[in-house]
């Protein structure tokens, strides 16, 4: 009778060890997938940072062009004369 109990106990422990190994493989796969996803996100972050830098540079260029184009002195007196003529 003791032989059967020990055999069942050994099989149960083997099953538990098998479940633990399967869980370890699962955790390892999750870890690899998360690292892969993290590398992907880092590459995307670099690409977006580069695009943002280009956009900011372009906005600065457009601002300087607008400032140069509209950098005319305001003559309120001229406008007053035009309004009075009408």
GIJO-V290682 format. One record per pair of residues at least 6 apart in sequence whose C-alpha atoms are under 6 Angstrom apart, sorted by the first residue. I is the first residue (numbers start at 1). J is the second residue. If there is no record, write none. Layout:
BEGIN
I_J ; I_J
END
This chain:
BEGIN
none
END
